[in-house]
Amino acid sequence: MNILSICVLISIMYFLLFRYYPIYGLHDIDRKDIEINNQFVIDIRDYTEAYKDPLGSGINIPIAHLKRYYSEIPKKDLVVVASNCMERNVGVRILRKKGFKVIGYTIPSQKKTIIKGKQISKERYC
């Protein structure tokens, strides 16, 4: 009974770490910087969201299809476009496992503007 409970606990911990534990070493790249530097963009948002808010050149492979169609991605430094933090974490981990180098990410819909005194800053809340 103890071995079974330990196995269940380990599998639950792996699931939680894979989805929610943050990825270090990635840079939050602004949308303007992606278009200026001509970096290769992999958009892992679903098709409808990517269609409504397109982001420069690159390809759109939703997170659900990433393991199946990763061979269509060129072996370049990638910038990931995701719709939320969990999708970013899962997508970057899948791409790194397949041998790609992910240098940054952007989440277009999750910026909030904060006004402090005379300064305006934009922050992500994930």
TIMI-2910 file (N, C-alpha, C, CB; in pm, 1 decimal, decimal comma, always signed):
<rs>
+----------+----------+----------+----------+----------+----------+----------+----------+----------+----------+----------+----------+------+
!      n_x !      n_y !      n_z !     ca_x !     ca_y !     ca_z !      c_x !      c_y !      c_z !     cb_x !     cb_y !     cb_z ! resn !
+----------+----------+----------+----------+----------+----------+----------+----------+----------+----------+----------+----------+------+
!    +82,8 !   -119,5 !     +0,0 !     +0,0 !     +0,0 !     +0,0 !    +87,0 !   +125,7 !     +0,0 !    -94,1 !     +0,0 !   +121,2 !  Met !
!   +196,7 !   +122,6 !    +74,1 !   +285,1 !   +238,9 !    +79,9 !   +352,5 !   +264,9 !    -54,0 !   +390,5 !   +219,6 !   +187,7 !  Asn !
!   +388,6 !   +160,1 !   -124,4 !   +453,7 !   +176,2 !   -254,3 !   +357,1 !   +238,5 !   -354,7 !   +505,3 !    +40,5 !   -306,4 !  Ile !
!   +233,7 !   +196,4 !   -351,4 !   +133,0 !   +252,3 !   -441,2 !   +109,9 !   +400,0 !   -412,3 !     +1,5 !   +175,1 !   -428,8 !  Leu !
!   +100,6 !   +436,8 !   -288,6 !    +78,4 !   +577,8 !   -253,9 !   +199,7 !   +663,2 !   -290,2 !    +47,3 !   +592,0 !   -103,8 !  Ser !
!   +318,6 !   +609,2 !   -276,7 !   +439,0 !   +683,4 !   -315,4 !   +442,1 !   +703,7 !   -466,6 !   +566,5 !   +609,2 !   -268,5 !  Ile !
!   +405,2 !   +601,2 !   -542,2 !   +400,8 !   +613,8 !   -688,8 !   +297,1 !   +716,5 !   -732,2 !   +369,7 !   +478,0 !   -753,6 !  Cys !
!   +183,3 !   +717,1 !   -669,0 !    +79,5 !   +815,1 !   -702,2 !   +126,8 !   +956,0 !   -667,3 !    -52,2 !   +782,7 !   -627,8 !  Val !
!   +191,9 !   +971,2 !   -553,7 !   +243,0 !  +1101,6 !   -511,8 !   +349,8 !  +1151,8 !   -608,8 !   +300,1 !  +1093,5 !   -369,4 !  Leu !
!   +438,0 !  +1064,8 !   -652,6 !   +542,5 !  +1104,1 !   -746,7 !   +482,2 !  +1145,5 !   -880,5 !   +642,5 !   +989,3 !   -766,9 !  Ile !
!   +383,6 !  +1073,2 !   -927,4 !   +321,8 !  +1109,1 !  -1055,5 !   +246,3 !  +1241,9 !  -1046,0 !   +226,3 !   +997,9 !  -1101,3 !  Ser !
!   +182,6 !  +1268,1 !   -934,8 !   +113,3 !  +1396,3 !   -916,1 !   +213,7 !  +1510,6 !   -910,3 !    +27,7 !  +1393,9 !   -787,5 !  Ile !
!   +324,0 !  +1490,8 !   -839,9 !   +427,0 !  +1594,8 !   -830,8 !   +488,4 !  +1623,2 !   -968,0 !   +537,1 !  +1553,0 !   -731,3 !  Met !
!   +512,9 !  +1518,7 !  -1046,9 !   +567,7 !  +1538,2 !  -1181,1 !   +470,5 !  +1618,3 !  -1267,0 !   +598,4 !  +1402,5 !  -1247,6 !  Tyr !
!   +343,7 !  +1586,5 !  -1261,2 !   +241,9 !  +1657,3 !  -1337,2 !   +239,1 !  +1805,4 !  -1299,2 !   +104,4 !  +1593,6 !  -1314,2 !  Phe !
!   +241,8 !  +1834,2 !  -1169,8 !   +237,2 !  +1972,6 !  -1124,5 !   +364,0 !  +2049,0 !  -1161,9 !   +216,3 !  +1977,4 !   -974,2 !  Leu !
!   +479,8 !  +1985,7 !  -1149,4 !   +604,4 !  +2052,3 !  -1185,1 !   +613,5 !  +2078,6 !  -1334,7 !   +722,9 !  +1969,1 !  -1140,0 !  Leu !
!   +567,2 !  +1985,8 !  -1415,4 !   +574,2 !  +2000,0 !  -1560,7 !   +489,9 !  +2118,1 !  -1608,9 !   +527,7 !  +1870,9 !  -1629,1 !  Phe !
!   +377,4 !  +2139,5 !  -1546,5 !   +288,0 !  +2246,2 !  -1591,1 !   +313,1 !  +2380,3 !  -1523,9 !   +147,0 !  +2205,7 !  -1567,4 !  Arg !
!   +334,3 !  +2381,7 !  -1394,5 !   +330,0 !  +2507,3 !  -1321,5 !   +464,2 !  +2560,1 !  -1273,5 !   +242,3 !  +2491,8 !  -1206,5 !  Tyr !
!   +566,1 !  +2477,9 !  -1265,3 !   +695,5 !  +2526,1 !  -1218,3 !   +756,9 !  +2614,7 !  -1325,4 !   +790,1 !  +2408,1 !  -1183,1 !  Tyr !
!   +799,9 !  +2734,8 !  -1292,3 !   +848,7 !  +2827,8 !  -1394,7 !   +978,5 !  +2780,0 !  -1458,9 !   +869,6 !  +2965,6 !  -1334,1 !  Pro !
!  +1000,2 !  +2827,6 !  -1578,6 !  +1120,6 !  +2794,4 !  -1653,6 !  +1216,5 !  +2912,2 !  -1641,9 !  +1087,9 !  +2762,0 !  -1803,8 !  Ile !
!  +1336,5 !  +2884,3 !  -1598,7 !  +1436,7 !  +2989,0 !  -1583,3 !  +1524,7 !  +2995,8 !  -1707,7 !  +1522,5 !  +2964,2 !  -1457,5 !  Tyr !
!  +1580,5 !  +3112,3 !  -1732,7 !  +1668,1 !  +3130,5 !  -1846,7 !  +1598,2 !  +3182,0 !  -1970,5 !  +1734,5 !  +3003,2 !  -1878,3 !  Gly !
!  +1468,8 !  +3205,7 !  -1961,1 !  +1394,3 !  +3261,4 !  -2073,6 !  +1376,4 !  +3410,7 !  -2051,5 !  +1256,5 !  +3191,0 !  -2090,6 !  Leu !
!  +1377,3 !  +3483,3 !  -2161,0 !  +1358,8 !  +3627,4 !  -2153,3 !  +1222,6 !  +3664,3 !  -2208,8 !  +1470,2 !  +3701,4 !  -2229,2 !  His !
!  +1157,9 !  +3756,9 !  -2143,6 !  +1031,2 !  +3810,1 !  -2192,0 !  +1063,7 !  +3908,9 !  -2302,9 !   +948,1 !  +3877,9 !  -2076,6 !  Asp !
!  +1029,8 !  +3874,8 !  -2423,8 !  +1062,3 !  +3957,1 !  -2539,9 !   +937,5 !  +4032,3 !  -2582,8 !  +1118,0 !  +3870,7 !  -2656,7 !  Ile !
!   +951,7 !  +4160,6 !  -2600,8 !   +839,3 !  +4243,1 !  -2642,6 !   +806,4 !  +4216,7 !  -2789,4 !   +870,1 !  +4392,3 !  -2620,0 !  Asp !
!   +683,1 !  +4238,8 !  -2822,5 !   +634,6 !  +4212,9 !  -2958,8 !   +711,0 !  +4293,1 !  -3062,8 !   +486,3 !  +4244,8 !  -2968,7 !  Arg !
!   +746,1 !  +4416,1 !  -3031,5 !   +819,0 !  +4501,5 !  -3125,1 !   +960,0 !  +4448,6 !  -3148,5 !   +824,6 !  +4645,8 !  -3073,0 !  Lys !
!  +1022,9 !  +4396,1 !  -3045,0 !  +1158,4 !  +4343,3 !  -3058,5 !  +1162,9 !  +4218,9 !  -3146,2 !  +1215,7 !  +4311,7 !  -2921,9 !  Asp !
!  +1058,4 !  +4139,7 !  -3143,6 !  +1053,0 !  +4020,1 !  -3228,0 !  +1050,5 !  +4060,5 !  -3374,7 !   +929,1 !  +3933,6 !  -3193,5 !  Ile !
!   +971,2 !  +4160,5 !  -3408,6 !   +959,3 !  +4203,3 !  -3547,4 !  +1085,4 !  +4274,2 !  -3595,4 !   +838,9 !  +4294,6 !  -3564,0 !  Glu !
!  +1153,7 !  +4344,9 !  -3505,4 !  +1275,2 !  +4416,8 !  -3544,0 !  +1391,4 !  +4319,9 !  -3566,3 !  +1312,5 !  +4520,4 !  -3436,5 !  Ile !
!  +1410,0 !  +4224,6 !  -3477,8 !  +1525,2 !  +4134,1 !  -3483,7 !  +1505,6 !  +4015,6 !  -3577,1 !  +1556,0 !  +4083,4 !  -3346,7 !  Asn !
!  +1389,3 !  +4000,2 !  -3634,4 !  +1359,3 !  +3890,8 !  -3727,2 !  +1391,0 !  +3753,7 !  -3666,7 !  +1437,8 !  +3909,3 !  -3856,9 !  Asn !
!  +1348,9 !  +3732,0 !  -3544,9 !  +1368,7 !  +3602,4 !  -3481,1 !  +1258,5 !  +3508,1 !  -3527,1 !  +1369,8 !  +3615,4 !  -3325,9 !  Gln !
!  +1288,0 !  +3378,1 !  -3526,7 !  +1188,0 !  +3282,0 !  -3570,8 !  +1086,2 !  +3260,8 !  -3459,7 !  +1253,8 !  +3147,9 !  -3611,3 !  Phe !
!   +960,6 !  +3272,9 !  -3494,5 !   +851,5 !  +3268,0 !  -3397,2 !   +774,5 !  +3137,8 !  -3413,8 !   +756,9 !  +3389,7 !  -3413,6 !  Val !
!   +752,6 !  +3069,0 !  -3304,1 !   +664,0 !  +2952,4 !  -3300,7 !   +546,3 !  +2990,4 !  -3211,7 !   +738,5 !  +2821,9 !  -3247,3 !  Ile !
!   +429,2 !  +2996,2 !  -3272,2 !   +307,3 !  +3037,1 !  -3202,0 !   +234,9 !  +2910,5 !  -3157,1 !   +214,7 !  +3126,5 !  -3293,7 !  Asp !
!   +227,9 !  +2887,0 !  -3025,4 !   +165,2 !  +2765,2 !  -2974,2 !    +23,8 !  +2789,8 !  -2924,0 !   +248,9 !  +2706,6 !  -2862,9 !  Ile !
!    -30,2 !  +2906,6 !  -2953,5 !   -170,1 !  +2932,2 !  -2919,9 !   -258,0 !  +2854,4 !  -3016,6 !   -202,9 !  +3084,9 !  -2925,0 !  Arg !
!   -385,3 !  +2836,7 !  -2981,3 !   -473,5 !  +2766,1 !  -3073,8 !   -501,1 !  +2855,2 !  -3195,3 !   -606,7 !  +2725,5 !  -3003,5 !  Asp !
!   -552,0 !  +2793,0 !  -3301,9 !   -565,2 !  +2860,9 !  -3430,8 !   -653,3 !  +2985,2 !  -3423,9 !   -621,3 !  +2765,4 !  -3533,0 !  Tyr !
!   -763,3 !  +2978,9 !  -3351,5 !   -854,2 !  +3093,4 !  -3348,5 !   -790,9 !  +3213,6 !  -3280,0 !   -983,6 !  +3056,2 !  -3277,9 !  Thr !
!   -720,3 !  +3190,8 !  -3173,2 !   -655,8 !  +3301,7 !  -3102,0 !   -540,6 !  +3359,2 !  -3184,0 !   -604,5 !  +3255,1 !  -2964,5 !  Glu !
!   -465,2 !  +3274,7 !  -3250,0 !   -353,7 !  +3321,2 !  -3333,0 !   -404,4 !  +3395,8 !  -3456,5 !   -265,5 !  +3202,5 !  -3375,5 !  Ala !
!   -519,0 !  +3354,9 !  -3508,7 !   -576,6 !  +3421,2 !  -3625,1 !   -625,4 !  +3562,3 !  -3589,9 !   -692,2 !  +3337,6 !  -3681,8 !  Tyr !
!   -683,1 !  +3577,6 !  -3472,2 !   -734,7 !  +3708,1 !  -3430,7 !   -623,0 !  +3807,4 !  -3401,5 !   -822,7 !  +3692,7 !  -3308,1 !  Lys !
!   -509,0 !  +3757,8 !  -3352,6 !   -396,9 !  +3844,2 !  -3314,6 !   -267,4 !  +3786,6 !  -3372,9 !   -386,6 !  +3857,8 !  -3158,8 !  Asp !
!   -245,6 !  +3801,4 !  -3504,9 !   -125,6 !  +3742,8 !  -3565,3 !     +0,5 !  +3813,7 !  -3518,7 !   -134,6 !  +3748,2 !  -3717,4 !  Pro !
!   +108,6 !  +3739,5 !  -3517,1 !   +235,3 !  +3794,1 !  -3467,5 !   +345,5 !  +3766,0 !  -3568,9 !   +271,8 !  +3733,7 !  -3328,8 !  Leu !
!   +364,5 !  +3855,7 !  -3661,2 !   +476,0 !  +3851,1 !  -3754,0 !   +491,7 !  +3720,8 !  -3829,1 !   +599,3 !  +3878,6 !  -3681,9 !  Gly !
!   +613,6 !  +3697,2 !  -3871,1 !   +643,5 !  +3574,7 !  -3944,3 !   +667,4 !  +3460,9 !  -3845,7 !   +766,5 !  +3594,1 !  -4036,3 !  Ser !
!   +656,4 !  +3343,2 !  -3894,1 !   +671,6 !  +3225,1 !  -3809,7 !   +561,6 !  +3126,8 !  -3841,2 !   +669,7 !  +3262,5 !  -3660,3 !  Gly !
!   +550,1 !  +3026,1 !  -3758,9 !   +446,7 !  +2925,9 !  -3783,3 !   +361,2 !  +2908,9 !  -3659,1 !   +509,0 !  +2791,0 !  -3824,7 !  Ile !
!   +240,4 !  +2862,4 !  -3683,0 !   +146,9 !  +2837,2 !  -3574,0 !   +124,1 !  +2687,2 !  -3563,3 !    +12,5 !  +2912,7 !  -3596,2 !  Asn !
!   +170,8 !  +2630,5 !  -3453,0 !   +143,3 !  +2491,1 !  -3421,0 !    +86,7 !  +2490,5 !  -3279,5 !   +273,2 !  +2400,1 !  -3433,4 !  Ile !
!    -41,6 !  +2464,0 !  -3263,7 !   -100,0 !  +2464,7 !  -3129,6 !    -31,8 !  +2363,8 !  -3037,1 !   -249,4 !  +2435,0 !  -3137,5 !  Pro !
!    -38,9 !  +2390,3 !  -2910,8 !    +28,4 !  +2307,2 !  -2810,2 !    -17,1 !  +2162,3 !  -2817,5 !     +2,8 !  +2362,2 !  -2670,4 !  Ile !
!   -142,1 !  +2140,0 !  -2855,0 !   -193,0 !  +2003,5 !  -2864,0 !   -129,9 !  +1925,4 !  -2978,8 !   -343,3 !  +2005,6 !  -2880,3 !  Ala !
!    -80,6 !  +1994,9 !  -3080,3 !    -22,1 !  +1929,9 !  -3197,8 !   +130,5 !  +1938,8 !  -3199,6 !    -78,1 !  +1992,1 !  -3324,3 !  His !
!   +190,3 !  +1994,9 !  -3097,3 !   +333,8 !  +2021,7 !  -3097,6 !   +418,2 !  +1895,4 !  -3102,6 !   +370,7 !  +2101,2 !  -2976,2 !  Leu !
!   +380,6 !  +1792,9 !  -3030,6 !   +458,8 !  +1669,1 !  -3031,9 !   +451,0 !  +1598,9 !  -3166,4 !   +411,0 !  +1575,3 !  -2922,4 !  Lys !
!   +343,0 !  +1618,3 !  -3239,2 !   +323,7 !  +1550,9 !  -3366,0 !   +391,9 !  +1623,9 !  -3481,8 !   +176,6 !  +1536,4 !  -3394,1 !  Arg !
!   +391,1 !  +1757,5 !  -3479,3 !   +440,9 !  +1835,4 !  -3593,0 !   +568,0 !  +1913,8 !  -3561,7 !   +334,4 !  +1930,5 !  -3639,7 !  Tyr !
!   +645,8 !  +1872,1 !  -3465,3 !   +767,7 !  +1945,7 !  -3430,9 !   +871,3 !  +1938,5 !  -3543,2 !   +827,7 !  +1890,9 !  -3301,2 !  Tyr !
!   +859,6 !  +1841,3 !  -3632,9 !   +956,4 !  +1827,9 !  -3741,7 !   +944,8 !  +1941,4 !  -3844,2 !   +937,8 !  +1693,6 !  -3811,3 !  Ser !
!   +834,8 !  +2015,6 !  -3842,6 !   +817,5 !  +2128,8 !  -3933,4 !   +888,4 !  +2254,2 !  -3885,1 !   +671,1 !  +2158,0 !  -3951,8 !  Glu !
!   +939,1 !  +2252,9 !  -3763,9 !  +1005,5 !  +2368,9 !  -3705,9 !  +1153,0 !  +2364,8 !  -3744,0 !   +987,9 !  +2372,4 !  -3551,1 !  Ile !
!  +1207,1 !  +2473,4 !  -3801,7 !  +1349,7 !  +2474,0 !  -3835,8 !  +1436,7 !  +2477,8 !  -3709,6 !  +1382,5 !  +2594,4 !  -3926,2 !  Pro !
!  +1556,8 !  +2426,7 !  -3721,0 !  +1649,9 !  +2422,3 !  -3607,7 !  +1717,7 !  +2558,5 !  -3593,3 !  +1756,4 !  +2309,2 !  -3626,6 !  Lys !
!  +1644,3 !  +2654,7 !  -3541,6 !  +1694,4 !  +2789,7 !  -3515,8 !  +1662,0 !  +2824,9 !  -3372,1 !  +1632,7 !  +2894,2 !  -3614,5 !  Lys !
!  +1712,1 !  +2939,4 !  -3328,8 !  +1671,4 !  +2992,0 !  -3199,3 !  +1526,2 !  +3035,8 !  -3209,4 !  +1763,0 !  +3110,0 !  -3154,4 !  Asp !
!  +1444,5 !  +2993,3 !  -3112,8 !  +1300,5 !  +3015,4 !  -3121,1 !  +1253,1 !  +3115,9 !  -3017,3 !  +1226,0 !  +2884,2 !  -3103,8 !  Leu !
!  +1147,4 !  +3184,8 !  -3052,9 !  +1071,0 !  +3266,7 !  -2959,9 !   +930,8 !  +3207,6 !  -2957,2 !  +1070,0 !  +3420,1 !  -3001,8 !  Val !
!   +882,9 !  +3174,3 !  -2838,9 !   +752,4 !  +3110,2 !  -2822,3 !   +647,4 !  +3215,6 !  -2791,9 !   +756,6 !  +3003,8 !  -2710,0 !  Val !
!   +535,7 !  +3206,4 !  -2861,4 !   +419,6 !  +3291,7 !  -2833,0 !   +313,7 !  +3201,7 !  -2772,4 !   +365,9 !  +3365,3 !  -2963,1 !  Val !
!   +272,3 !  +3233,5 !  -2649,8 !   +174,4 !  +3151,4 !  -2579,1 !    +60,3 !  +3238,6 !  -2530,3 !   +239,7 !  +3076,7 !  -2460,9 !  Ala !
!    -48,3 !  +3173,9 !  -2491,1 !   -163,2 !  +3250,7 !  -2443,7 !   -164,7 !  +3266,4 !  -2292,4 !   -291,0 !  +3184,9 !  -2488,7 !  Ser !
!    -93,5 !  +3179,6 !  -2219,9 !    -84,2 !  +3193,8 !  -2074,8 !    +44,8 !  +3127,7 !  -2026,2 !   -208,5 !  +3131,3 !  -2004,3 !  Asn !
!    +70,8 !  +3139,8 !  -1898,2 !   +196,7 !  +3090,4 !  -1841,9 !   +206,9 !  +2938,4 !  -1843,8 !   +212,4 !  +3139,8 !  -1700,4 !  Cys !
!    +98,3 !  +2870,2 !  -1817,1 !   +101,3 !  +2724,4 !  -1818,0 !   +130,2 !  +2672,4 !  -1958,5 !    -31,8 !  +2667,5 !  -1766,2 !  Met !
!    +69,7 !  +2732,1 !  -2057,9 !    +94,4 !  +2691,5 !  -2196,5 !   +239,7 !  +2718,6 !  -2234,6 !     -1,0 !  +2765,7 !  -2292,9 !  Glu !
!   +294,0 !  +2828,9 !  -2188,8 !   +434,6 !  +2860,2 !  -2214,1 !   +525,8 !  +2755,2 !  -2152,9 !   +469,5 !  +2998,5 !  -2158,8 !  Arg !
!   +501,8 !  +2719,8 !  -2026,4 !   +585,5 !  +2621,4 !  -1958,2 !   +583,8 !  +2486,5 !  -2029,0 !   +539,9 !  +2604,6 !  -1814,3 !  Asn !
!   +466,9 !  +2438,9 !  -2063,2 !   +454,4 !  +2308,6 !  -2128,4 !   +517,9 !  +2312,7 !  -2267,4 !   +305,7 !  +2266,6 !  -2138,2 !  Val !
!   +491,2 !  +2417,4 !  -2343,3 !   +545,0 !  +2427,7 !  -2478,8 !   +696,9 !  +2435,2 !  -2481,5 !   +487,7 !  +2548,7 !  -2547,5 !  Gly !
!   +754,4 !  +2514,7 !  -2394,0 !   +900,1 !  +2527,1 !  -2390,6 !   +964,4 !  +2396,4 !  -2347,0 !   +942,4 !  +2640,7 !  -2296,6 !  Val !
!   +904,5 !  +2328,6 !  -2252,1 !   +960,1 !  +2199,5 !  -2208,9 !   +953,9 !  +2095,1 !  -2320,9 !   +884,5 !  +2148,0 !  -2085,4 !  Arg !
!   +845,5 !  +2093,2 !  -2396,4 !   +835,1 !  +1999,5 !  -2508,6 !   +940,0 !  +2032,6 !  -2614,8 !   +692,9 !  +2003,4 !  -2570,2 !  Ile !
!   +953,5 !  +2159,5 !  -2648,8 !  +1049,7 !  +2198,9 !  -2751,1 !  +1193,1 !  +2169,9 !  -2707,6 !  +1034,2 !  +2346,7 !  -2783,6 !  Leu !
!  +1225,2 !  +2196,5 !  -2583,1 !  +1360,6 !  +2166,6 !  -2534,4 !  +1387,4 !  +2017,1 !  -2532,3 !  +1380,9 !  +2224,5 !  -2394,6 !  Arg !
!  +1287,4 !  +1939,8 !  -2500,3 !  +1304,2 !  +1794,3 !  -2500,2 !  +1330,9 !  +1743,0 !  -2641,5 !  +1179,5 !  +1725,6 !  -2441,5 !  Lys !
!  +1274,6 !  +1809,2 !  -2742,1 !  +1295,5 !  +1769,7 !  -2881,8 !  +1424,1 !  +1825,9 !  -2940,7 !  +1178,5 !  +1814,5 !  -2965,7 !  Lys !
!  +1499,5 !  +1904,7 !  -2862,4 !  +1630,4 !  +1952,9 !  -2906,5 !  +1634,6 !  +2094,7 !  -2959,3 !  +1680,9 !  +1864,4 !  -3009,9 !  Gly !
!  +1531,5 !  +2172,8 !  -2941,2 !  +1529,1 !  +2310,7 !  -2988,2 !  +1583,5 !  +2404,2 !  -2881,3 !  +1386,7 !  +2351,9 !  -3027,7 !  Phe !
!  +1637,5 !  +2517,1 !  -2925,5 !  +1686,4 !  +2618,4 !  -2833,1 !  +1585,3 !  +2732,2 !  -2829,5 !  +1828,1 !  +2669,8 !  -2874,6 !  Lys !
!  +1518,2 !  +2745,3 !  -2717,2 !  +1417,7 !  +2850,6 !  -2699,2 !  +1484,4 !  +2964,2 !  -2623,7 !  +1290,1 !  +2797,7 !  -2622,3 !  Val !
!  +1488,9 !  +3082,6 !  -2684,9 !  +1559,1 !  +3195,3 !  -2623,7 !  +1466,3 !  +3293,7 !  -2554,3 !  +1638,7 !  +3267,6 !  -2727,7 !  Ile !
!  +1338,1 !  +3288,4 !  -2586,0 !  +1247,4 !  +3382,8 !  -2523,5 !  +1102,5 !  +3347,9 !  -2549,3 !  +1275,6 !  +3521,7 !  -2572,2 !  Gly !
!  +1016,0 !  +3430,1 !  -2494,3 !   +872,3 !  +3408,2 !  -2507,3 !   +800,7 !  +3541,2 !  -2503,3 !   +819,7 !  +3315,1 !  -2396,2 !  Tyr !
!   +677,9 !  +3538,6 !  -2546,8 !   +589,6 !  +3652,6 !  -2529,0 !   +447,4 !  +3601,0 !  -2509,5 !   +598,1 !  +3750,1 !  -2650,5 !  Thr !
!   +375,2 !  +3671,1 !  -2425,9 !   +234,5 !  +3640,8 !  -2400,0 !   +158,2 !  +3769,8 !  -2428,6 !   +210,2 !  +3588,8 !  -2250,6 !  Ile !
!   +105,4 !  +3784,3 !  -2549,5 !    +46,5 !  +3912,1 !  -2589,7 !    -71,6 !  +3958,3 !  -2505,8 !     +3,6 !  +3903,2 !  -2730,1 !  Pro !
!   -152,8 !  +3868,1 !  -2456,8 !   -275,8 !  +3909,1 !  -2390,0 !   -259,9 !  +3932,5 !  -2240,6 !   -380,9 !  +3806,5 !  -2412,2 !  Ser !
!   -142,1 !  +3910,4 !  -2185,4 !   -128,1 !  +3920,0 !  -2040,1 !    -36,1 !  +4032,1 !  -1995,6 !    -77,4 !  +3790,5 !  -1985,6 !  Gln !
!    -49,9 !  +4146,5 !  -2053,1 !    +25,2 !  +4261,8 !  -2004,5 !    -71,6 !  +4357,9 !  -1939,7 !   +103,9 !  +4331,1 !  -2119,0 !  Lys !
!    -32,5 !  +4410,0 !  -1827,4 !   -114,6 !  +4512,6 !  -1765,5 !    -29,0 !  +4636,9 !  -1746,9 !   -173,8 !  +4463,9 !  -1629,7 !  Lys !
!    -90,7 !  +4750,3 !  -1764,1 !    -20,0 !  +4876,8 !  -1753,4 !    -32,4 !  +4929,5 !  -1611,2 !    -74,6 !  +4979,5 !  -1855,1 !  Thr !
!    +81,2 !  +4964,6 !  -1553,5 !    +84,7 !  +5016,8 !  -1417,6 !   +139,3 !  +5159,4 !  -1423,4 !   +171,9 !  +4926,0 !  -1323,6 !  Ile !
!    +66,0 !  +5249,2 !  -1364,1 !   +107,8 !  +5388,9 !  -1362,2 !   +148,5 !  +5423,0 !  -1219,3 !     -6,4 !  +5484,3 !  -1413,6 !  Ile !
!   +276,6 !  +5457,4 !  -1202,4 !   +329,1 !  +5497,4 !  -1071,6 !   +388,7 !  +5636,5 !  -1086,1 !   +436,1 !  +5395,0 !  -1018,2 !  Lys !
!   +320,8 !  +5731,7 !  -1030,7 !   +367,8 !  +5869,0 !  -1042,4 !   +365,4 !  +5915,0 !  -1186,3 !   +507,8 !  +5882,6 !   -985,9 !  Gly !
!   +484,6 !  +5943,0 !  -1241,2 !   +494,5 !  +5986,8 !  -1380,0 !   +548,4 !  +5876,8 !  -1470,9 !   +583,1 !  +6109,4 !  -1389,7 !  Lys !
!   +564,6 !  +5755,8 !  -1417,8 !   +619,7 !  +5644,9 !  -1496,6 !   +510,0 !  +5545,7 !  -1533,1 !   +732,1 !  +5573,4 !  -1418,8 !  Gln !
!   +515,7 !  +5498,5 !  -1653,9 !   +423,2 !  +5396,2 !  -1700,4 !   +505,8 !  +5271,8 !  -1729,1 !   +342,6 !  +5443,2 !  -1827,5 !  Ile !
!   +464,6 !  +5161,1 !  -1669,6 !   +536,1 !  +5035,0 !  -1694,2 !   +434,9 !  +4927,0 !  -1726,5 !   +623,2 !  +4993,8 !  -1571,2 !  Ser !
!   +481,8 !  +4828,8 !  -1802,8 !   +397,3 !  +4714,8 !  -1838,0 !   +457,2 !  +4591,2 !  -1774,4 !   +384,5 !  +4697,9 !  -1993,1 !  Lys !
!   +374,5 !  +4515,7 !  -1705,4 !   +420,1 !  +4396,2 !  -1636,5 !   +330,4 !  +4278,3 !  -1671,8 !   +422,5 !  +4418,7 !  -1484,5 !  Glu !
!   +389,6 !  +4163,9 !  -1664,2 !   +313,2 !  +4039,3 !  -1681,0 !   +272,6 !  +3991,5 !  -1541,9 !   +397,4 !  +3928,3 !  -1757,5 !  Arg !
!   +160,6 !  +3929,2 !  -1535,2 !   +114,7 !  +3881,7 !  -1404,5 !   +115,9 !  +3729,0 !  -1397,3 !    -26,4 !  +3934,4 !  -1375,3 !  Tyr !
!   +222,6 !  +3669,2 !  -1444,0 !   +235,1 !  +3525,0 !  -1428,2 !   +374,6 !  +3488,6 !  -1383,5 !   +200,9 !  +3453,2 !  -1557,9 !  Cys !
+----------+----------+----------+----------+----------+----------+----------+----------+----------+----------+----------+----------+------+
</rs>
